Every structure is written in C-alpha cells, then in structure tokens.
Amino acid sequence: MTLNRAHFVHNVCIKFFTALQLFTFLKLTIYTLTLFGHGFGIGVAAAPATTSCNPTSPCAENGSLAVKNILYIIIDDLTADLSLFGGKIDQAPIPNLQHRLAPRAVNFLRAYAQQSVCGPSRNSFLSGRHPDETQSYTFKTSFRDTLPDAVSLPQAFKNAGYLTCGFGKTFHDDGIPSPPDYDNPYSWSPECPYYAPEEDFCGEGQHGWCTPDMPEGNFTDGLVVDAAIERLRGHVHAQSVEGRGDRPFFFAVGIRKPHLDWAVPKAYFDAQVSLRDVRLPSDSVRVAPPGMPAVAYYNCSTEPPWKLAMPEIVLSPHEPLQDELERELRRAYYAAVTWMDANVGKLLDALTELGLDENTAIVFHSDHGFHLSEEGMWCKQNTREIGTRVPLLVSAPGLTVPSEARREKEQRETAGLSEAIVQLVDIYPTLLDLAGLTLPDPNMRGRSLIPLMRRWGSGGNETENATGFGAAFSQYPRCASTSLAPSGLASQGYRWNRQCAWLENDKIDVMGYSVRVEGWRYTEWYTWEARRARPRWNAAGLVAVELYAMDMSRGKGVMEEMKMEDKVARNVANDVRYRQEQEHLSKLLYDHFSSFQPFAMSADAVDT
C-alpha cells in the first residue's frame, strides 16, 4: 500500500473513531442519567472491591490500596540489548524510558518471552499460558481456538468491573481471524470500541526504512497513542461528573515500532548519531557462534513483506554484513526506538496531566527480543538469548514508587534492578495481584513478580520470598523447505530458514525447546508429529542439541556481564566436561514441557 493511501486510510480511521467516541459518550451519558439516584447497573460496572493490605498486595503508606488503574504498554520487536536493560547499545536515545519510567519501576534484566514472534508470544502472555498450552505456534491459530473458555488478561479485569480499552497492536492482527477483532467481545468493554489503524510501510522496492512526509499524529503509533489519550481524558471527565462513580481502568496500548518497516518521522532520524559514528559489534559477534546447528538459525531479511534491505542482498551466518549497510540498518532501528520512546512519553504526560500517575500501575515490555546482526541474524524467530530476552519495567505506586519523604531519605534516583530469571507469562498473575484480584484459573504457570518487587516497598532484598524464579522456558517451530529457503543458504544446509509463522500447525517439521537458567541456556530440537500435535521426544526424533555458558562470572552483575565485548558463547552440547549440566537441563526441559495438556508426552517416549 502506498503512503498516500495509508495517509488517507489513517485519516478516515481517526475520523470514524472520533465519531464513534462521541456516540459512545452520549450513549453513556444518557444511560447514567437514567440510573441516577438508583445506583449503578449493568452499563457502568462498579469498581472492584479492594483488598486489605497484605504481604502480596502493595499498599500506600496511608493503608489504602495504592494501585487502582493499569496502563499496559506492549512494544513490538524491542531489543533488550539497550543499555537501560543491561545491554551494550547506548546510541538510541530513550529519555522517557530512562529518566521518567525506569526510575519509578523495577527493571527486570532477565525477562524472557515464551516464543520469539509476535502472535504466539502475545497469545501466550495475554492468556497467561505457554505456547504448548495454547497450541498457538503460528499466526494461524490463537488460544481461543484451543481454549475457548480461557479468560484473557484484559478479560479478567473486564469481569472485575474495570473499563478495559485496547489500542494498536495488543493481540496479533494483520487480518488474522483469530482472535476475532482483537478478541472482541471477550476482552474489551463494549463502550470502548477497539482502535487499530493500519500499519505504516515504506512501499515496494525500498529499503526497510523511510521518513514519510506527514505529521507525527498521522503515523500509526501517533494515531494509537492520541486515541488512547483522548479516551483516557473522556473517562476521567465522566468520572468527575456527579453520579458517575469511581470506575478503574485497564488500558492496553500496543506500540508497533520498532517493528519493520522503520517508517518514522524524520526528526527521529535526525536525533541519532551520524552514520559514520554508529558503532558495530566485533566481527566475531556478527556471525553464527561456533557449533550452532543450522536449525537454530533464522534470518528475516530474506523474505517478504519485511525486508531489511534490497532483495538482491542475502545475509550469511558465516560472513558479517557490509559495515556501511549495517550502520544504516542500525541507525534506522534506533530512530524507530526513539520514536517509540516519544510515544511512551506522551502517555506518561497524560497520566500526570490527569492526576493518574499516583494510582496507576504501568507495565512496559516487548513481545520478544530482536537481533541486529548478532550471531549472523536479523529480527527474531529463534530460541536464542537475544531473540527471547525482553525489556520489562513494572511501576506500581506504593510498591516501586516511594513517597517523596522516603525518596529523599533513601536518595533513590535509579530504577530497582532485578536479576531474577522471569517470564512474560508472569505478567498476568502480577497485574491481578497488584489489583487485588484472583486468578481465574489457579493452574496457570506464571508467578506474581511482587515478591521480587518488595525491595522498593519494604526495603528488603529481591531474594526474600522469591523462590520459583530460576528458569525461563521458550520454544520455536521450524518448517523445512529448500524451495523457500533463501538463495545461497539452502546449499549450505540452512533449509530451515522458512517463514513458519504464516503456515498451519500441521506444516511444522521441527520444534525447538529451550530453557534459560543461571549460567546456562540449553535447547533441544525434535521432529514434530503433526497428527498428534507433539514432538517425537526420543533419540530417534532428536535433531540437534545446544548448550551455551551464560553469565558464568560470579560476583559480576548481569548488567556488567552483558556489556562485555567479544563475548561469544560456543555450543558445548555433548562435551563430556559438561555432561552433568546437560543431563540436568535435559530433564528440566522434559519435566516442564511434558506436563502440558492436552498432549502430554508419556515417560516411555523418552529414550534412557
């Protein structure tokens, strides 16, 4: 779609949304006046009952529950290798995250997605379930197909009486029928119709970056954030009218950038360092690590619709990309990151303007990680550390945001840092715990992060009551096709470099299962039995094994460790020196993934 057409569609969408907002506001006003003097009925849900202060629910210093509202910010394709999140990249300006949100949040430096691609990851953390529970491995299925009675995260708040509103990319979209219309009518309040304008693209025949000549408010993320702010203002106005009650809100705002295409306003390119000053990792970091099996490699630049560069350029896992082109790519990605940060800043401004910053919890995270040439890869769709590790900030008034008196006394100027290994499936129970709500399903695998956040509220340390955070599990499917593999890679044995995401589950050939623990990342790849929807978990089905040493330097914080240059992990799977570690991690993998229903693997399927 051309930019002119995109501009036209954006304008039509925002006008329609504004009219729809006005209609909804008038309808709500008439309904409330009808009910005035008779309490609140179905149309305006009462606020959920607050719980008393207890060890797992954050409370303000006056004894009341500090967290009333939830602002949930979901980013697409944001790398955790930014310096704020413990990484090496310090050339992408993110002032709003760094100086405004992070200082009032706990910064989880080792948080991991359960699958490193948009749709399946979002199906996972928005349902609170792992991919082997949702069976959403590609864009063709969702948790609603396999778990029709499951309660999504926003749905849990809606059921508790919250106004739940969604904007932008929360659940996956792109015309995919599942979940229908961004999970309508389950997740969102009927008086708050979902708003999702069409995505910005640079157009055919161009590189994956451009600077469209239009106002910031006409870009996709500008439209999304402006719509969220206007809806927030309308909600606050309604609450201030006598008789409207005090209804809390759950707002989910999905910001698309830095997802490709990197179509962002020119000002954010201008805010970056000059092209010649963009720093690159060493060549040893920009190629596949020694011993990495071919099935572990994926490069998104080779397939439409999101090409990093011109079609004739094919990347190799064994040769770094030309320095000049990589600098262009990185600078464009950094511009998209800064544009994302500016939109987060607008949301923070709105909370302050409306007096909501003292009672609104904010959760900020990406749906997965993103490779910028590290290990010879671009984008995601793998089980690697960079592909699965995500930025995660959690701000909760009364817990992570100390009072002014306490702030001055303790001189807290930086974010609380947690090095615990956590997962995105932990977000669901954490948000319900912050709001004092009960999980709709006690068998959910995620764990509330509040025990790790207590150091801010009570002065304790993150090891107190923080058991159960020692491992993060991820997985990724592979589809074999020499015809669809990029030119030059198939002949090298890289036949797995195919876009599985747009295929049905029965086209999956291999599934990779990975676990991240202190010191190690371990992955096993198995052939996939499509008919039984499960891996062939035995020696005959085993395709490849990976074992990498991670963060092995005890006494160094993870932040310092991850900033070490030229740190290249070698695959040491099947090395007799690490047999004990490999056997332990292999059992840990099996015990975790074999526990899922409806296709749990029996013990006799494993070769011993």
Buried (B, 14 or more C-beta within 10 A) or exposed (E): EEBEEBBEEBBEBBEEBEEEBEEBBEEBEEBBEEBEEEEBEEBBBEBBEBBEBEEEBBBBEEEEBBBBBBBBBBBBBBBBBBBBBBBBBEBBBBEBBBEBBBBBBBBBBBBBBBBBBBBBBBBBBBBBBBBBBBBBBBBBBBBBBBBEEBBBBBBBBBBBBBBBBBBBBBBBBEEBEBBEBBBBEBBBBEBBBBBBBBBBBBEEEBBBBBBBEBEBEBBBBBBBBBBBBBBBEBBBEBBEEEEBBEBBBBBBBBBBBBBBBBBBBEEBBEBBBEEEEBEBBEEEBBBBBEBBBBBBBBBBBBBEEBBBBEEEBEBBBEEBBEEEBBBBBBBBBBBBBBBBBBBBBBBBBBBEEBEBBBBBBBBBBBBBBBBBBBBBBBBBBBBBBBBBBBBBBBBBBBBBBBBEEBBEEEEBEEBBBBBBBBBBBBBBBBBBBBBBBEBBBEEBBBBBBBBBBBBBBEEEEBEEEBEEBEBBBBBBBBBBBEEBBBEEBBEBEBBBBBBBBBBEBEBBBBBBBBBBBBEBBBBBBBBBBEEEBBBBBBEEBBBBBBBBBBBEEEEEBBBEBBBEEEBBBEBBBEEEEBEEBBEEBBEBBBEBBBEBEEEEBEEEBBEE
